[in-house]
Amino acid sequence: MGLPDIVIEFSKKAVTAIQSGALGIVGVILKDEKNSGAMILRGIDEIPTGDSAFSAENTAYLERAFMGAPTKVIVYTMAKAAEDYNEAFKYFASHKVNYLVGAPDITADEANKMATWVKGIRQKSIRRPVIVVPDTAGDSRAVIDFDVVNYTDEDKPKAGETEFTKAQLCSRIAGILAGLDLRISATYKPLAEITYIPSAEDDEVDAAIDAGKLVLYSDGERIVIGRGVNSLITTGEVETEDLKKIKISAIQDLIEEDIYSTINSSYIGNYSNSYDNKCLLITAIRGYLRGLEATEGGKGYLRAGSSTVEINVAKQKLYLESIGVDTSDMSEQEIKEANTGSHVFLKGTISILDAIEDVDIFINKE
C-alpha cells in the first residue's frame, strides 16, 4: 500500500498550504581534500581556516555565496578525484536547500547531470531544490541557467583585476536569490563587486532572457541581474507562463513544501477522517494562506482576498463512485460529509503577486 498519498496539484491558481517554512538556504557541492562530508555554515566567519581550510578557490566560492546574505550554507565536500556528484546528490536528496550549486570548476557534463537529478527529486518527493548552473538549458523552473552574454575565455566578468568564469559566479547568484525576501524579485539586483562584463546590446540580452537564461546586465552604472528568470521555456496548464519568474516559482515551492510537511507531521495518522476534521484542516490552510496575503500583518506574497480552500466535491464524488457508492441522489453537502476512507480531497485558489519590473509612463507635455 505504501505511504499515504498527499497529492498536491497545482495549476496556475490552485494551491493548498499550511505553515511557512524557512527560506534562504544555499547548498554547495565542492571537491576538496579537506573537510570531507557535510558541513553547515551560518556565517562567513565559520568557513574553515588554517590547517582545515578549503582550497583558495573553494574558500572564495563560499565567501561569494555569503555576500547575498543566505540564512545558512550547507556544504558537501567530496574528494577531488570523485568522478561524479552522486555522493552529494544522495545527501541533498534528504536535506532541505533552496538553491544548490556545483563546484566552481563544474563541467558541462556535471551540470547536465545536476539538472537531471533535480528534476527527478522534485517529481518523486516534496523536496524543492533549485540549482544554479552555467550554460545548462534545463527548460525547468528547477534549473537556473546562468549566463554572461558574449562571454569568452578572453573576455570575462571582472572584479577589479580578478576574472571570473560563469561557474565561479554561480554561488554568488545562489546567495543573492536565497537572501531575497519573496516580496521582491532578483531583477536588477546589483553585484556591487563586479566592475566589468563583456559588452552586449540590449537585444542580445533580451534574446538570452527569452531563451531562459539568467544573465548579467550593465545598466550604465552598475552590473545587475537582467531579469529574475529560470530556464522554463515550455509552458502549459501546470507549468504556466508566470512560473518562468524565480519569485513566483519560489512562492509556489514554499507553499507546496509547507502543506506537505505540516500535514505529514501534524495531521496524518493523528485524526479520524471525519467531515469535522476535514473542516479543521481547511480552517488551518485558510489561516495560513491569508497570512501570506498582502494585508496588514500579512507577508504580501499573495493578492489580498484571493485565497480560498474547500472540499473538492468533484473529486470526492468520483472517489465515492469508484468504490461503488451511488451518488446520483446525494446532495452536495451529503457528498462532502461522505466517508472517503483515508483520502482527503481539497481544492483552493490563490493569486501570487509579482514584483514591479516593467513600468510604462506617458507624460503629456502641455
C-alpha positions in Angstrom: 0.0 0.0 0.0 3.0 2.3 0.6 2.9 5.7 2.4 -0.3 7.7 2.5 -0.6 9.8 -0.7 -0.7 13.6 -0.4 -1.2 14.7 -4.0 -0.6 18.4 -4.2 -1.9 19.5 -7.6 -1.0 22.9 -8.9 -2.3 24.7 -11.9 -1.9 28.5 -12.1 -4.4 29.2 -9.2 -4.9 26.0 -7.3 -2.9 25.6 -4.2 -3.0 24.4 -0.6 -0.6 25.2 2.2 -0.1 25.4 5.9 2.9 26.6 7.9 5.6 28.8 6.4 9.0 27.2 6.2 12.4 28.8 6.4 13.9 30.3 3.3 17.4 31.3 2.4 19.4 28.0 2.4 22.2 27.5 -0.1 23.7 24.1 -0.8 27.2 23.9 -2.2 28.9 20.8 -3.7 32.7 21.0 -3.5 35.6 18.8 -4.5 38.5 19.3 -2.0 41.0 17.2 0.0 39.8 18.9 3.3 36.5 18.7 5.2 35.0 15.6 3.6 31.3 15.2 4.0 28.7 17.7 5.2 29.2 21.0 7.0 26.7 23.7 8.0 28.0 27.3 7.9 25.8 30.1 9.3 28.2 32.9 8.5 31.3 33.8 6.6 33.3 33.6 9.8 32.6 29.9 10.1 34.4 29.0 6.8 37.3 26.8 7.9 40.7 28.5 8.1 44.3 27.4 8.9 45.1 23.7 8.5 41.5 22.8 7.8 40.9 25.4 5.2 39.5 24.6 1.8 41.5 25.4 -1.3 41.7 29.2 -2.0 39.3 28.8 -5.0 36.7 26.9 -2.9 37.0 29.3 0.1 36.4 32.3 -2.2 33.4 30.4 -3.7 31.9 30.0 -0.3 32.6 33.7 0.6 30.7 34.8 -2.6 27.7 32.7 -1.5 27.5 34.6 1.8 27.6 38.0 0.0 23.9 37.5 -0.7 23.0 37.0 2.9 21.5 33.5 2.9 20.4 32.2 6.3 23.0 29.4 6.0 25.2 27.5 3.6 25.3 23.7 3.6 28.5 22.4 2.1 29.0 18.8 1.0 32.6 18.1 0.1 33.8 15.1 -2.0 37.3 14.0 -2.8 39.0 15.9 -5.6 39.2 12.7 -7.6 35.4 12.0 -7.4 34.1 11.0 -10.8 30.6 12.3 -10.3 28.3 14.1 -7.9 26.3 11.0 -6.8 27.6 11.1 -3.2 26.4 14.7 -2.8 23.1 14.0 -4.6 22.4 11.3 -2.0 23.0 13.7 0.8 20.9 16.6 -0.6 18.1 14.3 -1.5 17.2 14.2 2.2 18.4 17.7 3.4 16.5 20.9 2.6 18.1 23.6 0.5 16.5 26.3 -1.6 19.3 26.8 -4.1 22.1 24.4 -4.9 25.3 24.9 -6.8 28.0 22.6 -8.0 31.8 23.2 -7.6 33.4 26.3 -9.0 35.0 24.2 -11.8 31.8 22.2 -12.6 31.9 20.7 -16.1 29.2 20.8 -18.6 28.5 17.1 -18.1 28.3 17.5 -14.3 25.9 20.5 -14.8 23.6 18.5 -17.1 23.6 15.6 -14.6 22.6 18.1 -11.8 19.7 19.2 -13.9 18.5 15.6 -14.5 18.9 14.9 -10.7 17.0 18.0 -9.5 14.1 17.3 -11.9 13.9 13.8 -10.6 13.9 14.8 -6.9 11.1 17.3 -7.5 9.0 14.7 -9.2 9.4 11.9 -6.7 9.4 13.9 -3.4 8.3 17.1 -1.8 11.9 18.4 -1.9 12.0 21.6 -4.0 15.7 22.5 -4.6 16.6 24.8 -7.4 20.0 24.5 -9.0 22.1 27.4 -10.4 24.4 26.1 -13.1 26.2 27.7 -16.1 25.1 27.1 -19.7 22.5 24.4 -18.9 19.3 24.7 -20.8 17.1 22.8 -18.4 13.7 24.0 -19.6 12.6 23.8 -16.0 11.8 26.1 -13.1 14.1 23.8 -11.1 17.1 24.9 -13.2 18.5 28.5 -13.3 20.7 28.7 -16.4 23.3 31.3 -15.5 25.0 33.1 -18.5 27.0 36.1 -19.4 26.3 37.4 -22.9 29.3 37.4 -25.2 31.5 35.7 -22.6 34.7 34.2 -23.9 37.8 32.9 -22.3 39.5 36.1 -23.2 36.6 38.4 -22.1 35.2 37.5 -18.7 33.4 39.3 -15.8 35.8 41.1 -13.5 36.0 42.5 -10.0 38.9 44.9 -10.4 41.7 42.8 -11.9 40.2 39.4 -10.8 38.5 37.5 -13.5 35.6 35.0 -13.0 34.3 32.1 -15.0 30.5 31.7 -15.2 30.8 28.7 -12.9 32.7 30.6 -10.3 29.8 33.2 -10.1 27.1 30.6 -9.5 27.5 30.6 -5.8 27.1 34.4 -5.9 23.8 34.2 -7.8 22.5 31.5 -5.4 23.4 33.6 -2.4 21.5 36.6 -3.8 18.4 34.5 -4.6 18.5 32.9 -1.2 18.8 36.2 0.6 15.9 37.9 -1.1 12.5 38.5 0.5 9.8 36.8 -1.6 8.0 40.1 -1.9 10.7 41.3 -4.3 12.4 39.8 -7.3 16.0 39.4 -8.4 15.5 41.7 -11.4 18.1 44.5 -11.4 19.7 43.3 -8.1 23.3 44.5 -8.3 26.6 42.6 -7.9 28.4 45.5 -6.4 31.8 43.9 -6.6 31.6 43.2 -10.3 33.2 46.1 -12.2 33.2 44.7 -15.8 31.2 42.3 -18.0 31.6 41.8 -21.8 29.7 44.4 -23.8 26.3 43.3 -25.1 23.5 45.1 -26.9 20.1 45.2 -25.2 18.5 43.0 -27.9 21.2 40.3 -27.2 20.4 40.4 -23.5 16.6 40.3 -24.3 17.2 37.2 -26.5 19.1 35.4 -23.8 16.4 36.1 -21.2 13.7 34.9 -23.6 15.8 31.7 -24.0 15.5 31.1 -20.3 18.8 32.4 -19.2 19.6 34.5 -16.1 22.1 37.0 -17.3 24.2 39.9 -16.0 23.4 43.3 -17.5 25.2 46.7 -17.3 22.7 49.5 -16.9 25.4 52.0 -17.5 26.1 52.5 -13.8 26.0 49.0 -12.2 26.3 45.3 -13.1 22.9 43.8 -12.2 20.8 40.7 -12.9 19.0 41.4 -16.1 15.7 39.6 -15.0 15.0 37.1 -12.4 14.0 34.1 -14.6 14.7 30.4 -14.5 15.2 28.1 -17.6 11.5 27.2 -18.1 10.5 27.7 -21.7 7.8 25.1 -22.4 4.7 26.2 -20.6 1.2 24.7 -20.2 -1.7 24.2 -17.8 0.6 23.2 -14.9 3.9 24.8 -15.7 2.4 28.2 -16.5 4.0 31.3 -18.1 4.2 33.1 -14.7 6.4 30.3 -13.3 9.3 31.5 -15.5 9.8 34.1 -12.8 12.0 32.9 -10.0 9.9 34.9 -7.5 6.6 33.3 -8.5 8.1 29.8 -8.6 9.8 30.2 -5.2 6.5 31.2 -3.5 4.7 28.2 -5.1 7.6 25.9 -4.0 7.3 27.3 -0.4 3.6 26.6 -0.3 3.9 23.1 -1.7 6.6 22.2 0.9 4.7 23.8 3.7 1.4 21.9 3.2 3.2 18.6 2.8 5.4 18.9 5.8 2.7 20.2 8.1 0.1 17.6 7.1 2.8 14.9 7.3 3.8 15.8 10.8 0.6 17.1 12.3 -2.4 15.5 10.6 -1.6 12.1 9.0 -2.5 9.4 11.5 -3.5 11.9 14.2 -7.1 12.5 13.3 -10.0 10.3 12.2 -11.1 11.2 8.6 -14.4 12.8 9.6 -16.1 15.7 7.9 -15.4 17.9 11.0 -11.7 17.0 10.9 -11.6 17.8 7.2 -13.0 21.2 8.1 -10.3 21.6 10.8 -7.7 21.1 8.1 -9.4 23.5 5.8 -9.5 26.2 8.5 -5.8 25.8 9.2 -5.0 26.1 5.5 -7.1 29.2 5.0 -5.5 30.8 8.0 -2.0 30.2 6.6 -2.9 31.4 3.1 -4.4 34.6 4.5 -1.2 35.1 6.4 0.6 35.2 3.0 -1.8 37.8 1.6 -0.9 41.5 1.1 -2.9 42.7 4.1 -2.0 44.4 7.3 0.3 41.9 9.1 0.5 39.6 6.1 3.6 38.6 4.2 2.5 40.2 1.0 3.1 37.1 -1.2 -0.5 36.7 -2.4 -3.2 39.2 -3.5 -5.5 40.2 -0.7 -8.7 38.3 -0.6 -7.6 35.8 -3.3 -7.2 32.7 -1.2 -9.9 30.0 -0.8 -9.9 26.4 0.3 -12.7 23.9 0.3 -13.6 20.2 -0.2 -13.1 19.2 -3.8 -16.7 17.9 -4.4 -16.0 16.7 -7.9 -13.0 14.5 -6.9 -14.8 13.3 -3.8 -17.8 12.3 -5.9 -15.5 10.4 -8.4 -13.9 8.6 -5.5 -17.2 7.6 -4.0 -18.4 6.2 -7.3 -15.1 4.3 -7.8 -15.8 2.4 -4.6 -19.4 1.6 -5.6 -21.3 4.4 -3.8 -24.3 5.6 -5.8 -24.1 9.5 -5.7 -26.9 10.2 -8.1 -29.4 11.1 -5.3 -26.8 12.7 -3.0 -26.8 16.4 -2.3 -23.6 18.4 -2.5 -23.4 18.5 1.3 -24.0 14.8 1.6 -21.1 14.2 -0.8 -18.9 16.5 1.4 -19.8 14.6 4.5 -19.5 11.1 3.0 -16.9 8.6 4.2 -13.8 8.8 2.0 -11.6 6.2 3.8 -8.1 7.6 4.2 -8.5 10.1 1.4 -8.9 13.9 1.8 -9.8 15.8 -1.4 -9.4 19.6 -1.2 -9.1 22.4 -3.8 -8.2 26.0 -3.5 -7.3 29.2 -5.3 -4.6 31.9 -4.8 -3.1 34.7 -6.7 0.7 35.1 -6.4 1.9 38.7 -6.6 4.7 39.5 -9.0 7.2 42.3 -8.4 7.2 45.7 -10.2 9.6 45.2 -13.1 8.0 46.8 -16.2 6.9 50.4 -16.0 5.2 52.3 -18.8 4.9 56.0 -18.2 3.3 58.5 -20.6 3.9 62.2 -19.7 1.8 64.7 -21.6 3.7 68.0 -22.2 1.3 71.0 -22.3 
